[in-house]
Amino acid sequence: MKIPYGRQFIDNRDILNVASALKKNLITQGPLIEKFEKQICKIVKSKYAIALSSCSAGLHIALGALKKNRKKKEIITSPISFVSTANAIIHNKYKPIFLDIKKDTLNLNVTYLDNYLKKNKKVSAIVPVHLGGCPLDSKELYLLAKKKNIPVIEDAAHSFGAQYEDGNMVGSCKYSDITVFSFHPVKTITTGEGGVITTNSKKIYDKLFKLRSHGIEKNSKLWKNKKLGFTNGKINQWYYEMQDLGFNYRITDIQCALGLSQLKKLKKIINKRVKIARIYDKNFNKLKNIYLPQLKNRSKSSNHLYVLNLDFEEIGLSRNDFMKILMKKGIITQVHYIPIHLHPFFKNKFLKKVNLTNAMNYYNQAISIPIFYKLSNAKQRKIINIIKKLIKK
């Protein structure tokens, strides 16, 4: 059986929890969703949470919840992310601006951001990405953004369970207005597909709550059409009203049942990922033709990815051949990510000329190797030995 680069950890408790949810009267729009959201808030120390169908959906409505200023049409993000980060920007009729990353964290370079903001006055928001679960310099970025009155939405798809340098949890929104997480199967915990948004703003929460479900408001205190909503001063039980153009981005109770069970294993999963990453570090750190980004951030990271930067030219193999050899040996690897601006859709329409040297250098040498909770010592040793042999050829 091949070793994947990532895999969910499902045990009997998870299965029993989901089976129990299936036996309940409500399997969607029921009580388990709010229960899951409250647990999220408790863990990350945020005031509010909105569970929904995916992180991509979360990014979409998170940007939609911002107050629009159509004179400011640019939103800054990283070129090293999945395309959904930039897609959310475009869906909200903004223009993505890709700024370069730091070599050692693979996250948005705050110095470059500062320089860009000094010269450009059209920035409406900043969407930093915590690549691979490694938190960026969030405090520095947030203070810079606040000086310019620019909201910050963290794309923390990889980072559930991660901590900032000062020990605060990613998702606490101490250094952002909104944070968005993913619960895709390869992430720290999973709900099958799914995600969650956290915020400390009641105003933003209320907006997100409506956008998640068709823009519909069911709270009678917030209804705008009192004539339709009430009869002789009493609430019409059937009534609801659409106040915004929203979406069906709801999550189910079945998914939240799995999520609630998964949350109980969060610390155990994070600790195992840290352990695996440190074993890789010990074996690869001082080898020739290899560079380990994010090396200094292991203890605070969720370690969603373990990325090697390899000098393929010196090794004497193309990246494609390197990955094919590993595949034949039963080891599945991946590249995270193709820089967004290289995709034809973005290259032809949205690319603004900025220096992306670090992003391109990283991409040309990047390869993600297996890291997940159930990765055994024997399989990790196999991965290490094969990669060492290939590098030393």
Beta strands, then each sheet from edge to edge (+ up, - down):
strand 1: 48-52
strand 2: 74-77
strand 3: 95-98
strand 4: 123-127
strand 5: 153-155
strand 6: 178-182
strand 7: 195-199
strand 8: 216-217
strand 9: 230-231
strand 10: 234-235
strand 11: 241-242
strand 12: 290-291
strand 13: 306-310
strand 14: 366-369
sheet 1: 1+ 7- 6+ 5+
sheet 2: 3+ 2+ 4+
sheet 3: 8+ 11-
sheet 4: 9+ 10-
sheet 5: 12+ 13- 14+
end
